[in-house]
Amino acid sequence: MKKILSIMCGLLILISSVFNVNVFAKAEIPIAMCLDNNYTLPTIVAMTSMLENVQKGTEYKYYLLVSGDFTQENKQKILSLKEKYKSKQFDINFIDMKDEFKDAKQSRLGAAAYYRLVLPNLLSHYDKCVYLDGDTIVNKDLSEFFNIDVKDYYVGGVKDFDHGDWHHKNLAVLGIDNSWYINSGVLLMNLKKLRDDKIENKFKWLFKDKLEYCGFADQDILNACCYGKIKLLSQKYNAMCEVENPVIRHFAGNKPWKNFGAFLAEKWWEYAVKSGFYDKVPKALEIKKKILEVRNNPKSSANKTLEDGIYTISSKLAPNMCLDINHSSKEEKANLQLWQKNGTDAQKFKIQYDPDGYYTIKAMCSGKFIDVSASGKQNGTNIWQYIGNGTDAQKWFIVPDGEGFYCLVSKCNSLCMDVCGAKATNGANIHCWSIHAGDNQRFKLEKCEGKLSSSKPNKARKLAGKHRPNKPGNSKKSA
């Protein structure tokens, strides 16, 4: 065996000397990113995700194209990754873009969005590079992505969403259609071919003469200039929606530092905490993580979070407001709503654990079950009562938030029970909404003592005159 290994090493050395190739060199991957001061921390999180997942033998060369006013403080924040990940092979280079594309500063995206257009000449010592926006996370070593063959193309990218007729008309002016239109947030760039064919000159010409038709700024310019030489790649390399095992997740439009309901927001925050620039995951996201754990392991004994019994369910928005069946109705499809506490059976619910890991919630005024309308999957799907049928629309996860409140999550759609518009008012509708764990998705469950009261509406309810069902599907957007 030793003799074989010795022969193999000798061959490698011979190949290295004859062909002038360093066969022992690390796999070097140039990675370009564009940013200004506002995008420093998201960019650090993106870099953290890459460094957490880079494999031994891969070396990242970061080229950060920064605005002319980029502060020394922000540079030091980024450079602190060198100490944090000193066992990893990577280098960080800043390229001062000064006033480049200053005429675009009135764009909603700012000048930094256009910097990627000059990468072919800026990185003239490379034939190929990876480009990433700062609102990405990378869940795997980038070698797989970097090694995709794009030698006959200018760029490789993932098809973008269809943005509608207005965008199609603009693209027609630019001489292209939507069929090969890619998102510019994640790119595999063939720098050599872009240089050889002088595409950068076309970029600048379009920027100067056709910018008014570029609703998506650099993205439209890049697509127009590279049209016919674009390689479409798998969505896993630029997952802008739910994709199984994404290599690169791109938070296009829905930022996890602003919206905890974003797909894979919990993963972004995991890297954010590891970066050292965020003290901890926000409380709402901790709750979301618990919800996801329950949803993914429904038969775990830990999911039995509540004793069976009869409960009132009040909203964290206001302790005197609780879930209520409209008019104490016994009818199917009677609405679930918020109403001031009054002690009637319309506000009492029998909650019972199912061995499969879910709870059923039965209205005591009717004997019918709290149910997701038509097992709907969309935000705003109404919640009402319905005869027991054993479907997933009548099964709920009940997840504690650690502060005495609970989130109620439907098995049929993984959406949260939610007070529409976060309005703590009589008659406020209860519907399904994406998990964000705000106060309008957190409820206090208090066990009832003694026998049940009458299910008839009390005098106060009659006088109010507003205790009417909300029509399903007319729910306002959740706050």
N, C-alpha and C positions, 0 to 999 in steps of 0.2 A: 504493500500500500504506500509506504514512504517513497519507494522508487517511482511509483506512478505519479504521486503528487509532485515529486522533484522534476519529472519530465514535463508535466503540465505547466509548472512555473517557468521552466526554461522556454517552452513554446510561447508563453505569454510575453516574456521578455524579448524573445526574437521578433515576434509580431510588432511589439512596441517600437523596436529599433528600426526595423525594415520599413514599416509603413508610417513611421513618425506619429503613432497614435498612442496615447496614454491609456492603456487598457485598465489601469488601476485607478483612474480618475473617478471622482464622484459624479453622479448624475446632476448636472447643474441646470436649474430651471429659473430663467429670468421672469420675474413677476412685476408687472407695472400696475400702479394704482394712482389715481388722481384725487387730490383733496384740497380743501381750504381749512381754515381754523374751525369752522362749524362741524366738520366731519372727522375731527381727530379721534375722538373716543370710539365711534363705530369702526373706524379703520383699525384701531388697536385691537378691538375685539375680533375683527376678521383675521388679522395677523396671528392673534393668539390661537384661534381655531386651527390655522394652518400648522403652527408650530407644535400644537398638541398632537397632531396626527401625522407629522412628517416621519418617514421611515429612515432608518439608518442607511447611509449611502446616498441620500438625496440632499442636495444643497440648494437652498433658495437664495436667489439674488434679488432683493427688493429694490425697485426703482420708484420712488415716491415723487410724483410731479406735484409740487406745491405752489400755491399762490404767492405772489411777491410779498404779501404782508404776513406770511406764515410766521408765527412767533417762535422764538428760541425755546420758550417754555414748552410748547407743543412738540417741538423736535426732541427735547429731552424726554418727554413722556414716551414717545415712540422708541427712542434709543434705549430706554430702560428695559425693553424686552431683551436686549443683548445680555444683560446681567441675569435676568429671570430665566432665560433659556440658553445659558452659556454652554450646556452640553450639546446643543443642536448646531448644525452647520448652516449658517445663514449670514447674510450681509445686508446692511441697510444703507441706501444711497439716496440723498435728497437732490432733486433737480429743481432749481428755482425758475419758475416760469415767468417771473417778473410781470409785465403787463400783457402777456400773450392773450389774445382773444378778448382784450379789454372791452371791445365794442359789444360783446355778448353779455356784459354784466347785468344788463336789464332783463336778460332771460330768467325765467323762473328757476332754471337749473344753475345759473351762474357760469362764470368763465371756466371753472375747473372741469366742467363736463366735456369741454372741447379738447382738453389737453391730449387725450388719447389719439387724436387725429395726427399728431406730429411724432408719434412713437417710431415710425420706420426710420427716420433720420436721427432722432435722439438716441436710439439704441442701435447705432449703425454697426456695432461689433457683434450683433446677434442676427441670426437668420430667422428666428422664431421667438415668440414670447407669449406668456399668459397675461391677459388683462382682467382685472377684477375690480368691480365697484366696492366701495367701503361698506355697503349694506349687505354683505354676504357673510356666510360662514362656510368653512370647508371641513368636511367630515372624513376625509381620506387623503392619503398622500397624493400629490398632484401629478405624479409620474404617468399614471394611466391616461390622464387628460392631455398632458403635454405631448405624449408620444403618438397621439392620433395623427394620421398622415393627412396633411393639408397642402402638399407640395404643388398641386395643380389649382389651388384656390388662394384668394387673398386672405380670407378669414373663415374660421369655423365658429358657428354660434347656434343658439337654440331659437326656434321660431317664437316670435312674440305673439301676444294676444292680438286679436282683430279689434282695431279701435274704431271701426265704423265708417260710414260713408264720407264724413268730412275728411278723414285721414286718407281714404282711397283717392279722393279728388286731388289732395295735395301730392300724393305719390305719383299720380298720373302726370302732373306738371313736371315732376322730377324725372319722368320717363321710366318708371318702374311700376310693378303691381305688388300685391300683398303676399303672393304665393311663396316667395323666398325671403320675406322680411323677418329679420332676426332682432332679438334684444341685444343691446350693446353693453349690458352690465357684466357679461362674462364672455370673453373672446379668446380664441386661439388664433394669434395673428402671424401670418406668413410675412415677416418683415422684409425678407429678401425680395420676394415677388412684388410687394407693395413699392419697394424702392426701385426695382428694375423697371417697373411700368410707370413710375412717377405718379402714383396715385395720390400722393400727398398734395401735389399741385391741384388736382381735381378737388380734393377736400377743401382747400383754401378758396378755390374759385366758387364752389357752391356756398361756402360760408359767406362770401362777399356778395354774391349776386342772387342767391335763391333762399336766403335764410328765412324770409317771410313765409315760405311754404313748408318750413321744417318745424312742424308742431312739436316734434320730439327731438329737436336740436341735433346734437352730434349723431344720434341714432339714425335719423333720416339721412343725414349727409353720408354716413358710412354705408348705409344700405344702397343709396343711389350710386355711389362711386364704385362699390364692389359688386354691383348687380351682375349676375351671370357667373360670378366666381366666388360664390358663397357656399360653404359646405354646411348642411344642416346636421346638427348633432343631437344626441339623445337628451331628453328633458332632464335626466338625472344630473347633467352638468350645469344646469341653470334652472333649478326647480323653483318656479314662481308660484306654484300651487302644490297640492298634496301629490307627491311622487314617492314611490317606494324606494327606500335606501338612497336618497340623493347624495351625490358626491359634493355638489355645491348647492347650497340653499341661498336664493336671492330674495331678499325682502323688498321686492319692487312695489312701492306704493303703500305697503302695510308694515310700518316700522315697529319692531318688537319693543323698542325703548319708549314707544308712545302707546302702542296697542297690545295689551297682553293676550288678546285673542288671536294674534297672528299665528299662522301655522309654523310650528317648531320654535315659537317664542321662548319656550322654556329651555331649549337647547342654546339659543343665543345668549340667554341670561346665565347659563352654566359657564359659557366661555367668558362672559362679561365679568363674572366674579373671579374667575381664574386670572384674568388680566391684571387684577389688583387695583383697578380704577373705579370699581363699584363695590361698596361695602358689603352689600348682600342683595339677594333676590328680593324684589318687592313682595309684600305680603300677598297681594292678589295672585302673583305667579306661584307662590308656594302652595296656595290653595288649588290653583289649576293643576299643579304637578300631582297633588294628592288625588285629584279627580281622575287624572290620566292613569295613575297607578291602580286605582279602584277599577276603572273601566277595562284596563288591560289584564287584570287578575280577578275577575268577578267572583270566583269560588273561594277566594282566600277568606279564612275565618276572621281576618282583620277587618273585613268589609261589613261585619255586623256591628254597626256603629251606634245602634239605638235599640232599646228594649221595645218589644211589641207593646202596643197600648193605644189609648185614645188621646189625641193631642190637639191643641190649638197651634196654628202656625202663623206667627207674627213676623212682619217685615223688619229688617234692620233699619229701614228708612224711618220708621216711626213705631215705637213699641205698642201704641194703641191701635194699630192697623193690622188686620190679619186676613188670611185667606178665607174665602166665603163663597158659598154656592148661591147664585143669584136667586132671591126670593125663596130660599129654602126649597127650591124646586125638586120634584122627584122625576122630572122628565129627562130623557136622554138629551145630550148636547146643551144642558143648562150650563151657563158660563161660570168659570172660576174667575173670581175678581178679588180686589182688595176692598175691605170695608172696616169701618170702625168696630171695635170689639163690642159685642152685645150679649155674649153668653148663650146664643141659640145653637141648635144642632147644625145649622148651616155653617158653623165655624169650628166644628169638631170632626176629626178625621181618625179613622182606625188605621194605624200603620202596622204592617205585618211583614216580617222577614221571610224571604223565600230562600230555600237551601241553595239555589243557583246563584245567590249573591246579590239579589235585588230586593226591593221593597215594593209592596202594593199599598196604595193610599185610597181608602174608601170613605166617601162622604157619609156621615152618620144620619144626615137628614133624609137620604134617599136610598142608601145601600148600594149606590153606584160608584164606579171607580174613577179616580182622576186619570185623564186620558189625553194623549196628544192627538189632535184632530187629524184623522185619515193617515196617521203615522207619518205626518209631514216632516220633511228634512230641512226646510228653509227657515232662516231667521224670521220671526214674526208668526210662525205657526201657532194657532190658538190652542189653549188648553181648556178642556171642559170635563163634564162627567159623562160616563157611558157605562152601559151594562157590562159586567165582567166577561171578558172573552179570552183572557190568558195571553194576549199578544204583547209584543215588546212596547207598544204604545202605553201600556198600563204598568210598566215596570220602571223603577227608579233607583238610582244610586243616591244614598244620603251621606254626604261627605262633610265631616266637621272641619271648621276653619281654625280650630285651636283657640278661639276666643268666645266660645259658647254659642256660635251660630253654625248653620249648615247650608250647603249648596245641594239642591235637588236636581239631578241630571237624568234625563230620559235615556233609557236603553236604546230606544228606536232611532235616535238621531244624534246622541251625544251632546245635545244642547241643554242649556241650563233653564230651569224655571226662573222667570224674569218678570219684574213689575214694569210694564210698558212705560217708557219715558221717565222712569225713576220718580213717578208722581205718587206721593203718599196721600191720595185722595179717594174718597168713596167712589167705587165703580171703576177704579183703575184696572185695566185689563191685565191678566196674567197670560204670558205667552212663552214661547221658546226663543232663546237667543244664544249666540256663541258665548262660550265661557270667558268671562273677564273678572268674575268674582267681586264685582262692585257691590255696594250696599243693596242695590235692587235685585241682587241674586243671592243674598244671604238672609236666612230666616232662623228665628228662634222657635224651637219645638218644645212646648210646655205640656206635660202630662196632665190630663184632666182628672180631678178627684170627684168621687160621688157619682150619683146616677145622672143620666142624660136629661137635659132640659127639653122643653117643647121645641118642635121644629118649625112652629108657626112664626112668621115674621112679627117682630115686636112693634109696639106703637111708634117708636122712634124711626123705624125703617119705613113705616107707612107714611109718616109725615114728611120724610125726606123726599119722597116722590121721584127719586133718581135711581132707584135700585133696579136698573134694566140691564139686560144682557148686551155686551158688546158683540158686534157682528164679527164672526171669524174672518181673518184675512185683512181686517181694517186696522190692525195694530199699528201704532206709530213706532218710529225707530227707537230702539232702546238707547238710553243715555249711557 
